[in-house]
Amino acid sequence: MPAKAYINRIATAVPEHEVHQFYLRFAASMLAADRRRIFKRMADLAGIEHRYSCFAPAGDPEGPSADLAGRFIRGAFPGTAERMAMFCDAAPVLAQKGVDGLALGGGASRITHLIVTTCTGFAAPGIDLELIARCGLPERVERTMIGFMGCYAAINGLKLARHIVRSDPHARILLVNVELCTMHLRETSELEKLLSFCLWGDGCAAALVTAEPHGIELESFYCIVADERRDLMSWSIRDHGFEMVLSGQVPAAIHEALR
């Protein structure tokens, strides 16, 4: 009988800069007065209190730059190449912070598999190799990158970890999910895009998955594709960062697919 897989430890990490209220004022400054009222009402309904970013916000949300370093200047937001360079600087630092929260200690040298998921930045060599050096992982650790699957990537990462444990009961898997969504701040007056950006922040979650029977058992997974509704949500690489499309019809579409 295959071994059972368990999440033995979970840790999370966020950057130091709280930016949610700053963003609400920054976004509102790009809208006409009537659209500002709609934006504020919808943002309040979301119930979000805190979001964090690797970027320190500027002092004035209505000023010429969104960030303190002056990289996101109104009318001259950075292109995708510059944003990827920022990602390569900041993502490994946040990922290490998440792994440190697991308090693996000497157990880091016993990790057999490393799974990293992200959809907000890419480079090779990437975060996986950075984590080996930063966290004291074995050089022979088996690495897997799961990219561009959005929020769903963490579920696939856990599913892969379960499959590995079921095939090798001695495996010790480190799963790291890191996203820097604020890296893709866009200058736009489109209400729906500004609202969708309200949901995303920067953060990392790390987990240790093994066959040791303590923690949360990864019992099973289920997947269904609602192909006819694929236009409701997308994440695309553009010239000035990555662009999110998130329709308000997504909850109803999920409900219908699961009936």
Order of alpha helices (4+ residues) and beta strands (2+ residues): beta-beta-alpha-alpha-beta-alpha-beta-alpha-beta-alpha-beta-alpha-beta-beta-beta-beta-alpha
